């Protein structure tokens, strides 16, 4: 029995050390990169700012060539999504806070004009779907049947897969990994305390 407790203690200690190292790595990533200036809209979830290609994190908008259905008719949802993002930005200064990049080298960022979160506004207006974040905004747009939700459409990721586009995975909300590691570390600490204290 004592040997079994020692093995459990050693496994828990090893797990705790690995989680701690993971937390250190997350903390060492440093502060997010912040850019500001005049943005050029590429499509409904991509823009260029200060020469950097930026992918709006946590959302997925229809591709430029993507066509959706509304009232039994084709609707150019991809170009409409780009136009909607351009209208949200207008001539205003755009500020983006990047927290990493995707596998295509684009910065993943939350962008704002004044205090308005452009990522959230695209989903809230029905011109993009939640893609790792903004589930509440998507639910509201769906309920109000706004934008894409006023008709039928292929999810942008599915459309890309069937039309030879770039494949992406949903974006993990910022801070998710650190909070998950902290939670797991707490559980491991409680379990180790129970084992050591009998």
ChimeraX commands (.cxc) that place a marker at each C-alpha (Angstrom):
marker #1 position 0.00,0.00,0.00 radius 0.5
marker #1 position 2.84,2.42,0.85 radius 0.5
marker #1 position 4.48,1.76,-2.52 radius 0.5
marker #1 position 1.19,2.50,-4.29 radius 0.5
marker #1 position 0.88,5.82,-2.41 radius 0.5
marker #1 position 4.48,6.69,-3.32 radius 0.5
marker #1 position 3.78,6.01,-7.00 radius 0.5
marker #1 position 0.64,8.17,-6.92 radius 0.5
marker #1 position 2.55,10.91,-5.10 radius 0.5
marker #1 position 5.37,10.79,-7.68 radius 0.5
marker #1 position 2.92,10.90,-10.59 radius 0.5
marker #1 position 1.07,13.83,-9.09 radius 0.5
marker #1 position 4.32,15.66,-8.36 radius 0.5
marker #1 position 5.54,15.10,-11.94 radius 0.5
marker #1 position 2.21,16.35,-13.30 radius 0.5
marker #1 position 2.38,19.42,-11.10 radius 0.5
marker #1 position 5.93,20.21,-12.26 radius 0.5
marker #1 position 4.92,19.86,-15.92 radius 0.5
marker #1 position 1.89,22.08,-15.41 radius 0.5
marker #1 position 4.03,24.66,-13.63 radius 0.5
marker #1 position 6.51,24.67,-16.53 radius 0.5
marker #1 position 3.61,25.08,-18.97 radius 0.5
marker #1 position 2.37,28.05,-16.97 radius 0.5
marker #1 position 5.83,29.61,-17.03 radius 0.5
marker #1 position 5.96,29.22,-20.82 radius 0.5
marker #1 position 2.54,30.87,-21.17 radius 0.5
marker #1 position 3.65,33.78,-18.97 radius 0.5
marker #1 position 6.94,34.19,-20.87 radius 0.5
marker #1 position 5.13,34.77,-24.15 radius 0.5
marker #1 position 5.07,38.39,-23.09 radius 0.5
marker #1 position 2.56,41.13,-23.72 radius 0.5
marker #1 position 0.44,41.17,-26.81 radius 0.5
marker #1 position 1.62,43.18,-29.80 radius 0.5
marker #1 position -0.48,46.32,-30.26 radius 0.5
marker #1 position -0.69,48.09,-33.63 radius 0.5
marker #1 position -2.67,51.11,-34.64 radius 0.5
marker #1 position -3.34,52.94,-37.87 radius 0.5
marker #1 position -5.37,52.93,-41.07 radius 0.5
marker #1 position -6.51,49.40,-41.92 radius 0.5
marker #1 position -7.13,47.95,-45.36 radius 0.5
marker #1 position -9.91,45.34,-45.38 radius 0.5
marker #1 position -9.05,42.15,-47.30 radius 0.5
marker #1 position -12.19,40.15,-46.51 radius 0.5
marker #1 position -14.70,39.74,-43.68 radius 0.5
marker #1 position -12.14,38.52,-41.16 radius 0.5
marker #1 position -8.79,39.71,-42.51 radius 0.5
marker #1 position -7.17,43.12,-42.76 radius 0.5
marker #1 position -3.77,44.68,-43.28 radius 0.5
marker #1 position -2.41,47.14,-40.74 radius 0.5
marker #1 position 1.12,48.56,-40.70 radius 0.5
marker #1 position 2.05,46.09,-43.45 radius 0.5
marker #1 position 0.97,43.12,-41.29 radius 0.5
marker #1 position -1.73,40.72,-42.39 radius 0.5
marker #1 position -4.15,40.30,-39.48 radius 0.5
marker #1 position -6.76,37.58,-38.99 radius 0.5
marker #1 position -9.57,38.59,-36.64 radius 0.5
marker #1 position -9.31,36.03,-33.85 radius 0.5
marker #1 position -12.27,33.95,-32.72 radius 0.5
marker #1 position -14.45,34.53,-35.79 radius 0.5
marker #1 position -14.85,33.08,-39.29 radius 0.5
marker #1 position -16.44,35.11,-42.10 radius 0.5
marker #1 position -17.50,33.82,-45.51 radius 0.5
marker #1 position -14.82,33.77,-48.17 radius 0.5
marker #1 position -14.93,36.51,-50.84 radius 0.5
marker #1 position -16.13,34.12,-53.55 radius 0.5
marker #1 position -18.62,32.41,-51.24 radius 0.5
marker #1 position -22.29,32.64,-52.17 radius 0.5
marker #1 position -25.08,31.98,-49.69 radius 0.5
marker #1 position -28.85,31.69,-50.10 radius 0.5
marker #1 position -31.43,34.21,-48.99 radius 0.5
marker #1 position -35.11,34.11,-50.00 radius 0.5
marker #1 position -34.40,31.34,-52.54 radius 0.5
marker #1 position -31.79,33.52,-54.28 radius 0.5
marker #1 position -28.01,33.65,-54.38 radius 0.5
marker #1 position -26.55,36.24,-52.04 radius 0.5
marker #1 position -22.86,37.26,-52.28 radius 0.5
marker #1 position -22.28,36.81,-48.53 radius 0.5
marker #1 position -18.48,36.90,-48.87 radius 0.5
marker #1 position -18.35,40.32,-50.49 radius 0.5
marker #1 position -21.12,41.56,-48.16 radius 0.5
marker #1 position -19.05,40.47,-45.14 radius 0.5
marker #1 position -16.05,42.43,-46.46 radius 0.5
marker #1 position -18.25,45.48,-47.09 radius 0.5
marker #1 position -19.71,45.26,-43.60 radius 0.5
marker #1 position -16.24,45.18,-41.99 radius 0.5
marker #1 position -15.13,48.11,-44.16 radius 0.5
marker #1 position -18.23,50.06,-43.07 radius 0.5
marker #1 position -17.52,49.32,-39.40 radius 0.5
marker #1 position -13.99,50.71,-39.81 radius 0.5
marker #1 position -14.76,53.61,-42.15 radius 0.5
marker #1 position -11.97,56.19,-42.04 radius 0.5
marker #1 position -11.31,55.67,-38.34 radius 0.5
marker #1 position -8.08,54.56,-36.77 radius 0.5
marker #1 position -8.01,50.81,-36.08 radius 0.5
marker #1 position -6.18,49.33,-33.09 radius 0.5
marker #1 position -5.35,45.62,-33.05 radius 0.5
marker #1 position -3.98,43.60,-30.15 radius 0.5
marker #1 position -2.33,40.45,-31.46 radius 0.5
marker #1 position -1.82,37.44,-29.23 radius 0.5
marker #1 position 0.02,35.11,-31.59 radius 0.5
marker #1 position -0.23,34.00,-35.19 radius 0.5
marker #1 position -1.87,31.25,-37.19 radius 0.5
marker #1 position -0.14,28.59,-39.28 radius 0.5
marker #1 position -0.22,30.92,-42.30 radius 0.5
marker #1 position 1.79,33.60,-40.51 radius 0.5
marker #1 position -1.12,36.00,-40.02 radius 0.5
marker #1 position -1.35,37.73,-36.66 radius 0.5
marker #1 position -4.41,36.63,-34.65 radius 0.5
marker #1 position -5.87,39.76,-33.11 radius 0.5
marker #1 position -8.81,41.51,-31.57 radius 0.5
marker #1 position -9.27,44.77,-33.41 radius 0.5
marker #1 position -11.17,47.85,-32.35 radius 0.5
marker #1 position -12.33,51.16,-33.71 radius 0.5
marker #1 position -12.74,53.52,-30.76 radius 0.5
marker #1 position -14.12,51.13,-28.11 radius 0.5
marker #1 position -15.99,48.90,-30.56 radius 0.5
marker #1 position -14.71,45.32,-30.83 radius 0.5
marker #1 position -14.76,44.62,-34.58 radius 0.5
marker #1 position -14.54,40.85,-34.08 radius 0.5
marker #1 position -17.65,40.86,-31.89 radius 0.5
marker #1 position -19.46,43.31,-34.19 radius 0.5
marker #1 position -18.95,41.04,-37.22 radius 0.5
marker #1 position -20.50,38.08,-35.39 radius 0.5
marker #1 position -23.19,40.19,-33.74 radius 0.5
marker #1 position -24.28,41.53,-37.13 radius 0.5
marker #1 position -24.45,38.03,-38.61 radius 0.5
marker #1 position -21.56,38.55,-41.05 radius 0.5
marker #1 position -19.27,36.01,-39.37 radius 0.5
marker #1 position -19.70,32.97,-37.16 radius 0.5
marker #1 position -18.07,32.17,-33.84 radius 0.5
marker #1 position -14.77,30.35,-34.38 radius 0.5
marker #1 position -13.41,29.74,-30.90 radius 0.5
marker #1 position -14.98,32.82,-29.30 radius 0.5
marker #1 position -18.04,35.10,-29.52 radius 0.5
marker #1 position -20.67,32.36,-28.98 radius 0.5
marker #1 position -23.07,34.79,-27.25 radius 0.5
marker #1 position -22.90,37.21,-30.20 radius 0.5
marker #1 position -23.58,34.36,-32.61 radius 0.5
marker #1 position -26.59,33.19,-30.58 radius 0.5
marker #1 position -28.03,36.73,-30.62 radius 0.5
marker #1 position -27.52,37.11,-34.40 radius 0.5
marker #1 position -29.03,33.69,-35.03 radius 0.5
marker #1 position -32.07,34.49,-32.89 radius 0.5
marker #1 position -32.60,37.82,-34.71 radius 0.5
marker #1 position -31.93,36.11,-38.09 radius 0.5
marker #1 position -29.33,38.71,-39.05 radius 0.5
marker #1 position -26.91,38.48,-41.96 radius 0.5
marker #1 position -26.01,34.85,-42.67 radius 0.5
marker #1 position -28.76,33.65,-40.36 radius 0.5
marker #1 position -31.45,35.22,-42.60 radius 0.5
marker #1 position -30.93,32.39,-45.08 radius 0.5
marker #1 position -28.81,29.28,-45.57 radius 0.5
marker #1 position -25.05,29.01,-45.89 radius 0.5
marker #1 position -22.13,26.64,-45.62 radius 0.5
marker #1 position -19.90,27.33,-42.66 radius 0.5
marker #1 position -16.86,29.18,-44.06 radius 0.5
marker #1 position -14.52,26.38,-42.97 radius 0.5
marker #1 position -16.66,23.78,-44.80 radius 0.5
marker #1 position -16.83,26.01,-47.87 radius 0.5
marker #1 position -13.04,26.36,-47.92 radius 0.5
marker #1 position -12.59,22.60,-47.62 radius 0.5
marker #1 position -14.86,21.91,-50.60 radius 0.5
marker #1 position -13.46,24.76,-52.73 radius 0.5
marker #1 position -9.72,24.24,-52.19 radius 0.5
marker #1 position -9.22,27.04,-49.70 radius 0.5
marker #1 position -6.94,27.25,-46.67 radius 0.5
marker #1 position -7.94,25.04,-43.76 radius 0.5
marker #1 position -8.06,26.55,-40.30 radius 0.5
marker #1 position -8.92,25.36,-36.86 radius 0.5
marker #1 position -10.98,27.41,-34.39 radius 0.5
marker #1 position -8.98,29.99,-32.48 radius 0.5
marker #1 position -8.49,29.39,-28.76 radius 0.5
marker #1 position -9.72,32.37,-26.75 radius 0.5
marker #1 position -6.87,34.40,-25.22 radius 0.5
marker #1 position -6.08,33.32,-21.69 radius 0.5
marker #1 position -7.72,29.90,-22.07 radius 0.5
marker #1 position -4.52,27.88,-21.74 radius 0.5
marker #1 position -3.25,29.77,-18.72 radius 0.5
marker #1 position -6.55,29.48,-16.87 radius 0.5
marker #1 position -6.85,25.77,-17.72 radius 0.5
marker #1 position -3.32,25.11,-16.45 radius 0.5
marker #1 position -4.10,27.03,-13.27 radius 0.5
marker #1 position -7.30,25.03,-12.73 radius 0.5
marker #1 position -5.55,21.70,-13.31 radius 0.5
marker #1 position -2.70,22.78,-11.04 radius 0.5
marker #1 position -5.25,23.46,-8.29 radius 0.5
marker #1 position -6.82,20.02,-8.68 radius 0.5
marker #1 position -3.40,18.33,-8.63 radius 0.5
marker #1 position -2.39,20.32,-5.54 radius 0.5
marker #1 position -5.57,19.26,-3.71 radius 0.5
marker #1 position -5.04,15.62,-4.68 radius 0.5
marker #1 position -1.39,15.71,-3.55 radius 0.5
marker #1 position -2.40,17.25,-0.24 radius 0.5
marker #1 position -4.88,14.42,0.36 radius 0.5
marker #1 position -2.27,11.76,-0.48 radius 0.5
marker #1 position 0.45,13.29,1.73 radius 0.5
marker #1 position -1.88,14.03,4.63 radius 0.5
marker #1 position -3.33,10.59,4.55 radius 0.5
marker link #1:1,2 radius 0.2
marker link #1:2,3 radius 0.2
marker link #1:3,4 radius 0.2
marker link #1:4,5 radius 0.2
marker link #1:5,6 radius 0.2
marker link #1:6,7 radius 0.2
marker link #1:7,8 radius 0.2
marker link #1:8,9 radius 0.2
marker link #1:9,10 radius 0.2
marker link #1:10,11 radius 0.2
marker link #1:11,12 radius 0.2
marker link #1:12,13 radius 0.2
marker link #1:13,14 radius 0.2
marker link #1:14,15 radius 0.2
marker link #1:15,16 radius 0.2
marker link #1:16,17 radius 0.2
marker link #1:17,18 radius 0.2
marker link #1:18,19 radius 0.2
marker link #1:19,20 radius 0.2
marker link #1:20,21 radius 0.2
marker link #1:21,22 radius 0.2
marker link #1:22,23 radius 0.2
marker link #1:23,24 radius 0.2
marker link #1:24,25 radius 0.2
marker link #1:25,26 radius 0.2
marker link #1:26,27 radius 0.2
marker link #1:27,28 radius 0.2
marker link #1:28,29 radius 0.2
marker link #1:29,30 radius 0.2
marker link #1:30,31 radius 0.2
marker link #1:31,32 radius 0.2
marker link #1:32,33 radius 0.2
marker link #1:33,34 radius 0.2
marker link #1:34,35 radius 0.2
marker link #1:35,36 radius 0.2
marker link #1:36,37 radius 0.2
marker link #1:37,38 radius 0.2
marker link #1:38,39 radius 0.2
marker link #1:39,40 radius 0.2
marker link #1:40,41 radius 0.2
marker link #1:41,42 radius 0.2
marker link #1:42,43 radius 0.2
marker link #1:43,44 radius 0.2
marker link #1:44,45 radius 0.2
marker link #1:45,46 radius 0.2
marker link #1:46,47 radius 0.2
marker link #1:47,48 radius 0.2
marker link #1:48,49 radius 0.2
marker link #1:49,50 radius 0.2
marker link #1:50,51 radius 0.2
marker link #1:51,52 radius 0.2
marker link #1:52,53 radius 0.2
marker link #1:53,54 radius 0.2
marker link #1:54,55 radius 0.2
marker link #1:55,56 radius 0.2
marker link #1:56,57 radius 0.2
marker link #1:57,58 radius 0.2
marker link #1:58,59 radius 0.2
marker link #1:59,60 radius 0.2
marker link #1:60,61 radius 0.2
marker link #1:61,62 radius 0.2
marker link #1:62,63 radius 0.2
marker link #1:63,64 radius 0.2
marker link #1:64,65 radius 0.2
marker link #1:65,66 radius 0.2
marker link #1:66,67 radius 0.2
marker link #1:67,68 radius 0.2
marker link #1:68,69 radius 0.2
marker link #1:69,70 radius 0.2
marker link #1:70,71 radius 0.2
marker link #1:71,72 radius 0.2
marker link #1:72,73 radius 0.2
marker link #1:73,74 radius 0.2
marker link #1:74,75 radius 0.2
marker link #1:75,76 radius 0.2
marker link #1:76,77 radius 0.2
marker link #1:77,78 radius 0.2
marker link #1:78,79 radius 0.2
marker link #1:79,80 radius 0.2
marker link #1:80,81 radius 0.2
marker link #1:81,82 radius 0.2
marker link #1:82,83 radius 0.2
marker link #1:83,84 radius 0.2
marker link #1:84,85 radius 0.2
marker link #1:85,86 radius 0.2
marker link #1:86,87 radius 0.2
marker link #1:87,88 radius 0.2
marker link #1:88,89 radius 0.2
marker link #1:89,90 radius 0.2
marker link #1:90,91 radius 0.2
marker link #1:91,92 radius 0.2
marker link #1:92,93 radius 0.2
marker link #1:93,94 radius 0.2
marker link #1:94,95 radius 0.2
marker link #1:95,96 radius 0.2
marker link #1:96,97 radius 0.2
marker link #1:97,98 radius 0.2
marker link #1:98,99 radius 0.2
marker link #1:99,100 radius 0.2
marker link #1:100,101 radius 0.2
marker link #1:101,102 radius 0.2
marker link #1:102,103 radius 0.2
marker link #1:103,104 radius 0.2
marker link #1:104,105 radius 0.2
marker link #1:105,106 radius 0.2
marker link #1:106,107 radius 0.2
marker link #1:107,108 radius 0.2
marker link #1:108,109 radius 0.2
marker link #1:109,110 radius 0.2
marker link #1:110,111 radius 0.2
marker link #1:111,112 radius 0.2
marker link #1:112,113 radius 0.2
marker link #1:113,114 radius 0.2
marker link #1:114,115 radius 0.2
marker link #1:115,116 radius 0.2
marker link #1:116,117 radius 0.2
marker link #1:117,118 radius 0.2
marker link #1:118,119 radius 0.2
marker link #1:119,120 radius 0.2
marker link #1:120,121 radius 0.2
marker link #1:121,122 radius 0.2
marker link #1:122,123 radius 0.2
marker link #1:123,124 radius 0.2
marker link #1:124,125 radius 0.2
marker link #1:125,126 radius 0.2
marker link #1:126,127 radius 0.2
marker link #1:127,128 radius 0.2
marker link #1:128,129 radius 0.2
marker link #1:129,130 radius 0.2
marker link #1:130,131 radius 0.2
marker link #1:131,132 radius 0.2
marker link #1:132,133 radius 0.2
marker link #1:133,134 radius 0.2
marker link #1:134,135 radius 0.2
marker link #1:135,136 radius 0.2
marker link #1:136,137 radius 0.2
marker link #1:137,138 radius 0.2
marker link #1:138,139 radius 0.2
marker link #1:139,140 radius 0.2
marker link #1:140,141 radius 0.2
marker link #1:141,142 radius 0.2
marker link #1:142,143 radius 0.2
marker link #1:143,144 radius 0.2
marker link #1:144,145 radius 0.2
marker link #1:145,146 radius 0.2
marker link #1:146,147 radius 0.2
marker link #1:147,148 radius 0.2
marker link #1:148,149 radius 0.2
marker link #1:149,150 radius 0.2
marker link #1:150,151 radius 0.2
marker link #1:151,152 radius 0.2
marker link #1:152,153 radius 0.2
marker link #1:153,154 radius 0.2
marker link #1:154,155 radius 0.2
marker link #1:155,156 radius 0.2
marker link #1:156,157 radius 0.2
marker link #1:157,158 radius 0.2
marker link #1:158,159 radius 0.2
marker link #1:159,160 radius 0.2
marker link #1:160,161 radius 0.2
marker link #1:161,162 radius 0.2
marker link #1:162,163 radius 0.2
marker link #1:163,164 radius 0.2
marker link #1:164,165 radius 0.2
marker link #1:165,166 radius 0.2
marker link #1:166,167 radius 0.2
marker link #1:167,168 radius 0.2
marker link #1:168,169 radius 0.2
marker link #1:169,170 radius 0.2
marker link #1:170,171 radius 0.2
marker link #1:171,172 radius 0.2
marker link #1:172,173 radius 0.2
marker link #1:173,174 radius 0.2
marker link #1:174,175 radius 0.2
marker link #1:175,176 radius 0.2
marker link #1:176,177 radius 0.2
marker link #1:177,178 radius 0.2
marker link #1:178,179 radius 0.2
marker link #1:179,180 radius 0.2
marker link #1:180,181 radius 0.2
marker link #1:181,182 radius 0.2
marker link #1:182,183 radius 0.2
marker link #1:183,184 radius 0.2
marker link #1:184,185 radius 0.2
marker link #1:185,186 radius 0.2
marker link #1:186,187 radius 0.2
marker link #1:187,188 radius 0.2
marker link #1:188,189 radius 0.2
marker link #1:189,190 radius 0.2
marker link #1:190,191 radius 0.2
marker link #1:191,192 radius 0.2
marker link #1:192,193 radius 0.2
marker link #1:193,194 radius 0.2
marker link #1:194,195 radius 0.2
marker link #1:195,196 radius 0.2
marker link #1:196,197 radius 0.2
marker link #1:197,198 radius 0.2
view
